[in-house]
Amino acid sequence: MLKKIVIALAAIVAIFVIAVALQPADFRVERTTTIAAPQADVFAKVTTSTNGMPGLPGPSSILMRKSLSKAQTQAKAR
């Protein structure tokens, strides 16, 4: 009886290991939403809201410059 249980557990573990090995190494999660506010206001709120949270660094200046220049370009186009 014990031998059957050990064989069954080994089979379950082997199936699990094979299933995990066949999964892709990368995955991506994307979520979108629409906010009825000017892009500059939303960007300012998001960048200031994460600065004081533990474990979340503030936005890097490179990302801020890219986003601001994109927002300024879109504002000029309007």
C-alpha positions as CSV (number, residue, x, y, z in Angstrom):
1,M,0.0,0.0,0.0
2,L,2.8,2.4,0.9
3,K,4.6,1.6,-2.3
4,K,1.5,2.6,-4.4
5,I,1.2,5.9,-2.5
6,V,4.9,6.8,-3.1
7,I,4.6,5.9,-6.8
8,A,1.4,8.0,-7.1
9,L,3.1,11.0,-5.4
10,A,6.2,10.6,-7.6
11,A,3.9,10.6,-10.7
12,I,2.1,13.7,-9.5
13,V,5.4,15.5,-8.9
14,A,6.8,14.4,-12.3
15,I,3.7,15.7,-14.0
16,F,3.9,19.0,-12.2
17,V,7.6,19.4,-13.1
18,I,6.9,18.6,-16.7
19,A,4.0,21.1,-16.8
20,V,6.2,23.9,-15.2
21,A,9.1,23.2,-17.6
22,L,6.8,23.5,-20.6
23,Q,5.5,27.0,-19.6
24,P,7.0,30.1,-21.3
25,A,9.7,31.9,-19.4
26,D,8.2,35.3,-20.0
27,F,4.7,36.6,-19.4
28,R,3.2,40.1,-19.6
29,V,0.2,41.6,-17.8
30,E,-1.4,44.7,-19.3
31,R,-4.3,46.6,-18.0
32,T,-5.9,49.7,-19.5
33,T,-8.4,52.3,-18.4
34,T,-9.7,55.6,-19.6
35,I,-9.5,58.6,-17.4
36,A,-11.5,61.7,-18.1
37,A,-8.8,64.2,-17.2
38,P,-5.9,66.0,-18.9
39,Q,-2.8,63.8,-19.3
40,A,-0.6,66.3,-17.5
41,D,-2.9,66.2,-14.4
42,V,-3.0,62.4,-14.3
43,F,0.8,62.2,-14.7
44,A,1.4,64.6,-11.9
45,K,-0.9,62.7,-9.6
46,V,0.6,59.3,-10.4
47,T,4.2,60.5,-10.0
48,T,3.7,62.2,-6.7
49,S,1.5,59.4,-5.2
50,T,4.2,56.7,-5.3
51,N,7.1,58.8,-3.8
52,G,6.2,58.2,-0.2
53,M,5.1,54.5,-0.4
54,P,7.5,52.0,1.2
55,G,9.0,49.7,-1.4
56,L,8.1,51.8,-4.4
57,P,10.8,54.2,-5.6
58,G,9.9,57.5,-7.1
59,P,9.8,57.9,-10.9
60,S,13.1,58.2,-12.6
61,S,13.9,61.5,-14.2
62,I,14.3,59.7,-17.6
63,L,10.8,58.4,-17.5
64,M,9.5,61.8,-16.4
65,R,11.3,63.6,-19.2
66,K,10.0,61.1,-21.8
67,S,6.4,61.3,-20.6
68,L,6.5,65.1,-20.2
69,S,7.9,65.6,-23.7
70,K,5.2,63.3,-25.1
71,A,2.5,65.2,-23.2
72,Q,3.9,68.5,-24.4
73,T,4.0,67.3,-28.0
74,Q,0.3,66.1,-27.8
75,A,-0.7,69.4,-26.1
76,K,0.9,71.4,-29.0
77,A,-0.9,69.2,-31.5
78,R,-4.3,70.1,-30.0
